[in-house]
Amino acid sequence: MIVYGSTISPYVRKCMVFGAEKGLALELKFAGPGSPDPEFRAVSPFGKMPGFRDGDFTISDSTAIVTYLEAKYPEPNLIPIEPQARARTIWFDEMADTLMMAAAGVVFGNRFVKPRVMQLPCDHVAADQAENEQLPPILAYLERTIRESGFLVEDRFTLADISVASPLATLGCIGVCVDPARYPRTAAYVDAIHARPSFAEIIARDRAQVAAMGGGVDRAA
Ligand SMILES: N[C@@H](CCC(=O)N[C@@H](CS)C(=O)NCC(=O)O)C(=O)O
């Protein structure tokens, strides 16, 4: 099975971590966002990463991919069966993919993708606004929602934890971290989820790659 993209993308990382937690050997094939490569376009018609192939079957969108993997490889269970837990898991996945990514994408896009990948100027105002105004309500929500057990749903590790921790891993690559003084529970949660072998290996590679490309740009640069 092949996942197309780069794990610097939270959506691609989500799929690779999900596969690793299931013990699956997913091959990661690099594809840049919007790449015209026909092999990539065959699996992702609109050029968004991740794309996915399993033999003749192709699909794109991280949630569609993990839904396929969960159905085909049900153990260990990562998308709960019990109705309320399942709905909450999908809520956190959706929240990460939309609300969190709306903020994280603007920060990472302006401080890394534009200056380091596209050779374009950063919009510091937009990045600062996303970091200082869009992210805090999400972190405050997590702070009051993460359970005593250290997980989001069913007091065990699920897709909800993968999805929520993944955008924060991308931000961590450019030094944007959860402030433990302001959000102690969330900071500890993110550290613990990122320390799982499934995340840790990928994050180490992502950080090295971002650093090799010059790292994040801040206003002082
Ligand atoms: N909902 C999609 C979002 C995928 C997505 O937007 N990926 C970004 C990279 S983080 C991308 O490929 N952007 C390129 C583009 O929009 O052309 C998913 O969950 O996979």
The ligand as a Tripos MOL2 file, in Angstrom:
@<TRIPOS>MOLECULE
LIG
   20    19     1     0     0
SMALL
NO_CHARGES

@<TRIPOS>ATOM
      1 N1         -9.1750   17.0940    3.4950 N.3       1 LIG1
      2 C1         -7.9290   16.6900    2.8760 C.3       1 LIG1
      3 C2         -6.9930   17.8920    2.8560 C.3       1 LIG1
      4 C3         -5.7060   17.6160    2.0590 C.3       1 LIG1
      5 C4         -4.9120   18.9020    1.8350 C.2       1 LIG1
      6 O1         -5.4500   20.0020    1.7620 O.2       1 LIG1
      7 N2         -3.5770   18.7300    1.7200 N.am      1 LIG1
      8 C5         -2.7320   19.8800    1.4540 C.3       1 LIG1
      9 C6         -1.3640   19.6900    2.0980 C.3       1 LIG1
     10 S1         -1.3730   19.9070    3.8510 S.3       1 LIG1
     11 C7         -2.5000   19.9820   -0.0290 C.2       1 LIG1
     12 O2         -2.2330   19.0080   -0.6910 O.2       1 LIG1
     13 N3         -2.5890   21.2080   -0.5720 N.am      1 LIG1
     14 C8         -2.2910   21.4420   -1.9410 C.3       1 LIG1
     15 C9         -3.3550   22.1420   -2.6890 C.2       1 LIG1
     16 O3         -4.3610   22.5500   -2.0530 O.co2     1 LIG1
     17 O4         -3.1980   22.2690   -3.8970 O.co2     1 LIG1
     18 C10        -7.3470   15.5010    3.6730 C.2       1 LIG1
     19 O5         -7.7860   15.2500    4.8030 O.co2     1 LIG1
     20 O6         -6.5100   14.7780    3.1270 O.co2     1 LIG1
@<TRIPOS>BOND
     1     1     2 1
     2     2     3 1
     3     2    18 1
     4     3     4 1
     5     4     5 1
     6     5     6 2
     7     5     7 1
     8     7     8 1
     9     8     9 1
    10     8    11 1
    11     9    10 1
    12    11    12 2
    13    11    13 1
    14    13    14 1
    15    14    15 1
    16    15    16 2
    17    15    17 1
    18    18    19 2
    19    18    20 1
@<TRIPOS>SUBSTRUCTURE
     1 LIG1         1 GROUP 0 **** ****
